[in-house]
Amino acid sequence: MLPLLQALPLDENASEEERASALWALARRAAWKDSWPEVIAHLQTYINTTPGHDITTGIWLLSALGLQHTGQHARALQMLIHAQALLPEETDLLLAQANIEAHASTTQLALINRVFLRHGLSAVSALSSSDSRLDGLQAIHTATAHCSLSVAQARVSVIMPVYNAADYIVTALRALAEQTWPELELILVDDASQDNTLDVVHNWLKQYPLPLGKTLRILKQNTNDGAYAARNAGLTVASGAFITTHDSDDWSHPQKIEHQVLALLDKPQCVASISYWVRATPDLQFSQWRAAQRWTERNESSLLFRRQVIKKTGYWDKVRVAADSEYLLRIQAAFGADSVIEVLPKVPLSIGRVMPSSLTQLGETHLVTQLNGVRKFYIDAARRWHAATAHSRKGLYLTKDPVQRPFLAPETLCCEKKSVHFAHSIDLIQQSSWFSADWYSQNYTDLLKSTIDPALHYYHYGAAEGRDPGPAFSASGYVACYSSSKDPITYREALPHFLSIGHEQGYKPCPQFPGVQPEHSGHPWVMVCGHQADQTIFGAERCLLDVLAALSALRVNVLVTLPTAVNENYVANVRQHCHRLVVLPYSWWHASKATCPHTLDLFTGLLKQYSITQLLANTLVLDEPILAAKQCNVAVAWYVHELIESDSDLCTALGATAPYIQQRVAAMADLILANSQAVANCWPDKPSVIVPNVVNTSDYDLPFPRSHTLRVALISSNLPKKGLHDFVQLAQLLAESPHAISFLLIGPANNETTALKARQAAGQLTENLIFIDYMPTATVLAQTDIVLNVSHVQESFGRTILEAMAASRPVICYDWGALPELVIHGESGFLAPMGDIAQVAEYVSLLAADETMRIKMGLVGKNRAQQLYSPEVMQQALATMFQPRMASTF
């Protein structure tokens, strides 16, 4: 995707919204890589091409960060002042300015206080003795909040888990001690700390006794079980009418709890409130963990709830991270989506300390996994449990230490190994190592613009369609190998079957099938890689079968790889001509798509397992097999069937220009196997061998149709590039011919043929144009007298023309591409100048009038097919791969 994104801002055909989105995405990516000059360049282009009032907060924030990181403080400050004039209510812009003004601590603090004062909150001051600015924040003494409730009704229990927090626990303690809410029960749960955290707490309490109405209770855990186990321990002893939590490394504004409680008192129908926070380093440099539209976000650890909530929801889930998010969602599932109030949205009532050692910053539990990873999988599974369980007898109540896990969670998040009470099939798929959301989205390009979650798409649609869940599991291969009449397995059931049954029984996720051919001891091993094997088989796939037959005749040991096994007949035909077939997911190369490391490893493993000495890649669209061969010093013979310079559709499909694709093949291939001289000419500096498409002429001993009407056929994909409209125009030109001529348009139905049929029904096209659905070539040829190729794309060979020649049918083609290599003008058919439909019509008329000419040309064509394009010719050409002189050069 990266090259596409990089090209989009310069694309004149792209909309302003598309260009802006691309610049924002590129800037965010650059920020993630700490490439700040690149961030500035992208966002400056964005700002220069966007009206000021349409520039979002995130653009200003990231621009300021970029300028700050590159030492351009004055420019950053000027930009932020301008942005605040456009967006005067945006508190994050003040925090960004505080970053820039950090050299003057009083100015920085004044800017932070402007955020608070703007929303009716008290200002804070700074301790001059503090080692860090975050740890120096303290309340300016203000009156205690008025409360008409009794002590018991007003008490708030604050549960604070602590683990090795000696360096910063005082900041959290002071913030809670300075809370304006009059009744506070602080429950500090030490999670088996190994430092002097508790000594620090006790020493601080001796110096600064808690104010009246505030108490502290300390619980000690015997083992380090994590923050949520510690919270649960605190919850068992909490006595408050309201309960909340506080992280031991955070600071909170003195009015935070007051505002959250008053919000609930003001709305008795609500059961919980939540406030916002911002992340900062100890020296108060504010930012987000990723480039986003806002820095201030909802603080799920600030959740403050009424005591009665516990009766329905119980305790926190005992996992390593994200249980606060799950608990919030559980409350909303139990009491309704509107049961939780957001207090002072976008105002940071807490500051979260950014520390490299935090679980939010570690690889496997990093916050980025909220987007695609263990945090997301956990929350997705939780939502499904909520939806399935909310109205059950036990509801959503979770005990402190349940015998079973309530729902499936990623193993890396679980503190204990337990059986699972509820596991949706989607959870099993999403959390398995066999499903890869990134791979699935990139491999199936029709999903790139889809908003549906990849796991949901696979579960609801993709699995049934035979799509693979990731690079290491072939659904179609698994079904083909292990499904039986006794134990039938559908594509939809393949992965769940493997996860629940197959894995334990030793079934392979990418199965290997035995071929019919025996192993020839002492003979070389060749890996032949197909590029597709769908239900419809095209020329390149049919050519692959011919190649395998030739190699088996040469007594070469052949290992074949296919990306899918959905076409049972094709798989069976492949197995006839190889010793081993492996089905594993791999896709076409694309300029914007990164190589899949797992697929690369699979190919590398196969190359080593079978001691492969040469790899034959069928068509130029492959990637990982070639790279694996290069890594293993295996010679690469690249069988090319494309004249890439004239195939714009293929260039588009690969996201690259023809010269780039040609350079790529030249750099990676040791030998070019070209299906025509025209193809070989594209790589004049590379060793090449002409390996033409071949045909068994005996398979095409077909009688001519018994009809008084001459039948002229175009056999193609029925796309405009194949000369569809030239053929239609030809039919119209010869509609009044003195000879009875029908024009058979043979190929799959599509939008083009639907439109043509509508025109014919409206009387706009003549009746001599006949539409026939795609069918086997031999069946088609039995109905035809003459075969045409009027493609607007230069053909690299022209297999249909060869098959027509094998069937003794005269042919008419445009004189370009590789077709002149097949057809001898005036002997086996006619060659007309490209696009000269009148000349084609003249040749058709000539053949229509002279049956003897048709028969003679047909015989010449069949003889030419026998001599130059027989299976023996391909066998001789491929044998050169194994000749000592050739083998030494590639």
Secondary structure as GFF3:
##gff-version 3
##sequence-region A 1 890
A	DSSP	alpha_helix	2	7	.	.	.	ID=ss1
A	DSSP	three_ten_helix	8	10	.	.	.	ID=ss2
A	DSSP	alpha_helix	16	32	.	.	.	ID=ss3
A	DSSP	alpha_helix	36	48	.	.	.	ID=ss4
A	DSSP	three_ten_helix	52	54	.	.	.	ID=ss5
A	DSSP	alpha_helix	57	69	.	.	.	ID=ss6
A	DSSP	alpha_helix	73	86	.	.	.	ID=ss7
A	DSSP	alpha_helix	91	100	.	.	.	ID=ss8
A	DSSP	three_ten_helix	101	103	.	.	.	ID=ss9
A	DSSP	alpha_helix	105	118	.	.	.	ID=ss10
A	DSSP	beta_strand	124	126	.	.	.	ID=ss11
A	DSSP	beta_strand	137	139	.	.	.	ID=ss12
A	DSSP	alpha_helix	151	154	.	.	.	ID=ss13
A	DSSP	beta_strand	156	162	.	.	.	ID=ss14
A	DSSP	alpha_helix	169	177	.	.	.	ID=ss15
A	DSSP	beta_strand	184	190	.	.	.	ID=ss16
A	DSSP	alpha_helix	197	207	.	.	.	ID=ss17
A	DSSP	beta_strand	214	220	.	.	.	ID=ss18
A	DSSP	alpha_helix	227	237	.	.	.	ID=ss19
A	DSSP	beta_strand	242	245	.	.	.	ID=ss20
A	DSSP	beta_strand	251	252	.	.	.	ID=ss21
A	DSSP	alpha_helix	256	266	.	.	.	ID=ss22
A	DSSP	beta_strand	272	280	.	.	.	ID=ss23
A	DSSP	beta_strand	286	287	.	.	.	ID=ss24
A	DSSP	beta_strand	297	306	.	.	.	ID=ss25
A	DSSP	alpha_helix	309	313	.	.	.	ID=ss26
A	DSSP	alpha_helix	323	335	.	.	.	ID=ss27
A	DSSP	three_ten_helix	337	339	.	.	.	ID=ss28
A	DSSP	beta_strand	340	342	.	.	.	ID=ss29
A	DSSP	beta_strand	348	353	.	.	.	ID=ss30
A	DSSP	three_ten_helix	367	370	.	.	.	ID=ss31
A	DSSP	alpha_helix	374	389	.	.	.	ID=ss32
A	DSSP	three_ten_helix	411	413	.	.	.	ID=ss33
A	DSSP	alpha_helix	425	431	.	.	.	ID=ss34
A	DSSP	alpha_helix	437	443	.	.	.	ID=ss35
A	DSSP	three_ten_helix	445	447	.	.	.	ID=ss36
A	DSSP	alpha_helix	454	457	.	.	.	ID=ss37
A	DSSP	pi_helix	458	462	.	.	.	ID=ss38
A	DSSP	alpha_helix	475	482	.	.	.	ID=ss39
A	DSSP	alpha_helix	491	497	.	.	.	ID=ss40
A	DSSP	pi_helix	498	502	.	.	.	ID=ss41
A	DSSP	beta_strand	512	514	.	.	.	ID=ss42
A	DSSP	beta_strand	525	529	.	.	.	ID=ss43
A	DSSP	alpha_helix	539	553	.	.	.	ID=ss44
A	DSSP	beta_strand	557	562	.	.	.	ID=ss45
A	DSSP	alpha_helix	568	576	.	.	.	ID=ss46
A	DSSP	beta_strand	580	583	.	.	.	ID=ss47
A	DSSP	alpha_helix	597	609	.	.	.	ID=ss48
A	DSSP	beta_strand	614	618	.	.	.	ID=ss49
A	DSSP	alpha_helix	624	631	.	.	.	ID=ss50
A	DSSP	beta_strand	635	640	.	.	.	ID=ss51
A	DSSP	three_ten_helix	644	646	.	.	.	ID=ss52
A	DSSP	alpha_helix	648	654	.	.	.	ID=ss53
A	DSSP	alpha_helix	658	668	.	.	.	ID=ss54
A	DSSP	beta_strand	671	674	.	.	.	ID=ss55
A	DSSP	alpha_helix	677	680	.	.	.	ID=ss56
A	DSSP	beta_strand	688	690	.	.	.	ID=ss57
A	DSSP	three_ten_helix	697	700	.	.	.	ID=ss58
A	DSSP	beta_strand	710	715	.	.	.	ID=ss59
A	DSSP	three_ten_helix	720	722	.	.	.	ID=ss60
A	DSSP	alpha_helix	724	733	.	.	.	ID=ss61
A	DSSP	beta_strand	741	746	.	.	.	ID=ss62
A	DSSP	alpha_helix	751	761	.	.	.	ID=ss63
A	DSSP	beta_strand	769	772	.	.	.	ID=ss64
A	DSSP	alpha_helix	777	781	.	.	.	ID=ss65
A	DSSP	beta_strand	786	789	.	.	.	ID=ss66
A	DSSP	alpha_helix	799	806	.	.	.	ID=ss67
A	DSSP	beta_strand	811	814	.	.	.	ID=ss68
A	DSSP	alpha_helix	819	822	.	.	.	ID=ss69
A	DSSP	beta_strand	829	832	.	.	.	ID=ss70
A	DSSP	alpha_helix	837	849	.	.	.	ID=ss71
A	DSSP	alpha_helix	851	868	.	.	.	ID=ss72
A	DSSP	alpha_helix	871	879	.	.	.	ID=ss73
A	DSSP	three_ten_helix	880	882	.	.	.	ID=ss74
A	DSSP	alpha_helix	884	889	.	.	.	ID=ss75
###
